[in-house]
Each structure stands twice: as C-alpha cells, then as structure tokens.
Amino acid sequence: MSDRRVFLKQLGACTATLAAAAAVPAYARTAARPGAWPLYRDTLAIDGASGLMLAYLEDDAPATARELQAARDCGLAATLLTVAPSGRFWLDDAAFERTRASILQWQRLIARYPERLAAIRTHADLVDAHATGRLGMIFGFQGTEPLGEDLERIPMFRDMGVRVVQLTHNRRNLVGDGCMEPGNAGLSHHGHAVVERLNAERVLVDLSHGAQRTIREGIQASKAPVLISHTGCRALADLPRNTGDAELRAMADRGGVAGIIFWPYLRTDTQPMAADVVRHLEHAIDVCGEDHVGIGTDTPVAPVARTPAFERDNRAFMRGMKEDGIFASDRPDDMYTFIPDLNTADRFDTLAALLSRRGHADARIAKILGGNFARVMREVWSAAPA
C-alpha cells in the first residue's frame, strides 16, 4: 500500500523554500492582514484532521521555520493531530511502542515551541490557545491498532494526552471494518467494549474511515456524541470513504459532528475545488443541521509549494493510490489531496468568506469553523468519569 507518511515527508522537504521569521510572537498574527471574513480572528477555529510536518523535519531545516509560520498564519485554535497509526500498524507490540514514541516526540516538539504550539487536553486549553494565538494540538489515533486487545491502554494513552480515538482506518481491525473492506461487517464484540471504555475514559470516538455499518453501529454503541472528523457526503459522491445521509442523521441525532474533508472524495471524476467543499458543507447542513457540521481537511496546515519535484512525486503517489483501490483507475494522476484554490495556511478564513457570500449567517459560519467541534469536545472531555 502507498505510504502516505513517506509522501508527506517528501512533501515537507520539497516545500522548504519559505523560511519564516520564527522569532515573531505567535499572538502577533492577529494583525497580520485584514482577513477575508472580518470575524475570523475572533472565531475559535478547529481543523478536525490536520497538523504540522515538524515530526518529519530536521531541526535546522528551513521548513521548520515555515511550519511555525504556518502555525501563526492559519488562525486556527487547534487541529486534531494524528499521532498514530493511520492504517500503518499491524497488531503487534511494535505498533504500541511506535505509538508511544510518536506521542513523546510531539510532546517534546510542543515543549520546544511554546510560543507557537499548545497541548490540548481540556476545553479550557482550546480557549487559551485561541486567546494566546497558539496552534493547539489535539492528539488522536486513526485506528485502534495500538490498543491491541488491552483496554487498559485506553486510560494509559489518555494520560499521555490522547483525546480522540478513531476506531478503524481503511482496513479491518479487531474493532470493526474500515471503509475499504467489502464485507461491511460492522463492530465486533471487542469493538463494543472499546467504545464503552472510551466513553468511560472521556475520550472522543471518531468514526471516520469506517465502513457504513461500522459507522452506524459505532453511533448506536456510544453513550456520548461521536465525531466523523473527516469525510464527505456519499449522496454527492458515492465512494466508500464518504458517509451516507442516514448515518449523518444518526450522528447528528446523538449530538455529534462531521467534518468535511479536502480530499478527492468530494468528486468521482476530476479534482475538487473550493466550490465542492461548499457543496458538501451545504448538503451536510441540510441533512444534519448547522450544529453538527465542521471541517476536517486531512491536509497539512502549511500550504503546498507545487514545485516540479512535488508534481512528479504527487503523480506517482496518486498512481499508487489507484493501484491500491483508494481511487478508481480512471481518475486523473494529477489530482491533489488538498484543494488548489484553498492552498493557503489561512484557508479557513477564505472558506468562511465564501460561505458568507452565499448568505450563511455569521453564527452558522463560526459553528462550522470550529464551534461545533469545541462543543462536543467540552461535553465529552468534561463529563464525569463513568
């Protein structure tokens, strides 16, 4: 299978051309420019699937300064950062140890750049990150492989800062089926036990990448609101990675939030653009209501420098994704896992302006940009332990 993390490391290297003035305090970003949407800098914005490339960069790399500049410029209060495993690990002790090492690495990075980054463990941390102009890091898993069969690892990882756990990635694991499994087998008995323990430990359940039955049964099993942190609307693009209207409604009925992704899942033919993001957002609002929709880009915070080297590597990456069945074989090789006309650090500001011009109220836009994610995080993380 194509290793997306290797590709992202290459992406970070080939975009290391814009060294930034990293000594500028993060809180100075509020005066950086007027902004596309006047209320953006006062809005607690959260990306439900994103992050920085710092873990893949050498300390003296020019890209490090660029990443820190993007953290300043993006205007986000926080991003849900994947610390493990994103479909990479099988069920073994090495997966567990690599996950612990990844978390410790990110803890060190946050401590190294306290003027730019913040660790998010509570809703109060979100508010503080926004007030101080830092980019908050919410630690999350994309898959339960690091847990193995040991439910006691859930409180251990929570103590290390993990606040969101996605049950599956694309493939099947002990918890249930991912979206690329033809069997659509749903949650296992062990999966039900994992959801119950995540609820008890006040860790958010994320159903992204799940098979439709896994999503449906995960919603039913959870006593707390759930996330589908990065997805598209299957009614608009009938692809396994997207979520059907019935599941979106069920998620909303239980108080959860679905974030719209920036990947080529928004279309079944060509490269999606900002208009497609808006189209999926508006469909999700129609299905779920404005209190249950957010944005989970699944793209790095820093914009991509589309150099000749990047374009070459990206075409090879897309061919690999098609060979793996992630995208249909007739999709073009020159698609991107980002939205070309939103390829800036402050893409949430630009998107907010687009929504505003389409007549969406300021209060609704603020909810979509992060208010809805923040509400669910407050509800789940602040709940009394079971």
Secondary structure as UniProt FT lines:
FT   HELIX           4..14
FT   TURN            15..17
FT   TURN            22..23
FT   HELIX           26..31
FT   TURN            38..39
FT   HELIX           40..42
FT   STRAND          46..47
FT   STRAND          50..51
FT   HELIX           54..56
FT   TURN            59..60
FT   HELIX           62..73
FT   STRAND          78..84
FT   TURN            86..87
FT   HELIX           93..112
FT   TURN            114..116
FT   STRAND          117..119
FT   HELIX           123..132
FT   STRAND          135..142
FT   HELIX           145..147
FT   TURN            148..149
FT   TURN            151..152
FT   HELIX           153..159
FT   TURN            160..161
FT   STRAND          162..166
FT   TURN            179..180
FT   TURN            182..183
FT   HELIX           189..200
FT   TURN            201..202
FT   STRAND          204..206
FT   TURN            208..209
FT   HELIX           212..221
FT   STRAND          227..231
FT   TURN            234..236
FT   TURN            240..241
FT   HELIX           245..253
FT   TURN            254..255
FT   STRAND          257..260
FT   HELIX           264..266
FT   HELIX           274..288
FT   HELIX           290..292
FT   STRAND          293..295
FT   STRAND          299..300
FT   HELIX           308..323
FT   TURN            324..325
FT   TURN            329..330
FT   TURN            333..334
FT   HELIX           340..342
FT   TURN            345..346
FT   HELIX           347..357
FT   TURN            358..359
FT   HELIX           362..366
FT   HELIX           367..371
FT   HELIX           372..381
//
